[in-house]
Amino acid sequence: MGALVLACGLARIGRTQNFTPRTLSPFAAQKARTLLRERLPCLGCHQLDGEGGRLGPDLAASSPAPAAFVYAMIRDPQRMRPGSAMPKTPMSPETLELVANYLVARRGSPAGDVEIPRVRDSVPRDGHMLYLTFCAGCHGSAGRGDGPNAKFLPVRPAVHTDARTMSQRSDDMLFDAIAAGGYVLGRSNRMPGFGATLTSAEIRGLVRYIRELCRCAGLAWAR
């Protein structure tokens, strides 16, 4: 998967991320696990107890990374790891803390602060580069639904080269799926949303690139 290209100019100085883990009750821990399996898109790329994707680290594997790093990666992965293919998933502060505490306990992450990298301005990215970075892991580099992660998903990723199917989806529907993810549209929650990671112009660029892959246009009434 392609890496995001970053400009050299610094936008602002980094800072320290603090997070104090707390012990969850059995009920809270089960709530966090249910959110990860059935609501949040995390298992689209990560595995937990043998279930889920393989693009990212195992969420239950032991790790020397500080608890604050786990919290910061969930909160804003692009800020912590510029160029990461992991999108930011909007969630309430309460949900963020719940999930972070659950994963910190599962991973045995030690306490401690972590430095957040300096922010750099990103270079404009075209649809092809964005597709390789954020989509190819599941949908395949050529859009055939055969990415390396596809076999670990409960629902096969959309085949973007399928003109018959893709022509039945309007550009706005494709935009909404990319921006909001599968759960909001009543589809698989393993498809993450990129609306908090990509700009509207970048999402439109992805829609145009998908149209290139399928060599088709959307529904006539919706154009």
RAKAZI-V168647 format. One record per run of one state. SS is the DSSP state (2 for helix, 1 for strand, 0 for the rest). FROM is the first residue (numbers start at 1). TO is the last residue. If there is no record, write none. Layout:
# RAKAZI-V168647
ss={SS SS}
from={FROM FROM}
to={TO TO}
This chain:
# RAKAZI-V168647
ss={0 1 0 1 0 2 0 2 0 1 0 1 0 2 0 2 0 2 0 1 0 1 0 2 0 2 0 2 0 2 0 2 0 2 0 2 0 2 0}
from={1 6 13 16 18 26 39 42 45 47 49 51 53 67 76 77 81 93 108 114 116 119 123 127 135 136 140 150 153 163 167 171 181 183 186 200 215 220 223}
to={5 12 15 17 25 38 41 44 46 48 50 52 66 75 76 80 92 107 113 115 118 122 126 134 135 139 149 152 162 166 170 180 182 185 199 214 219 222 223}
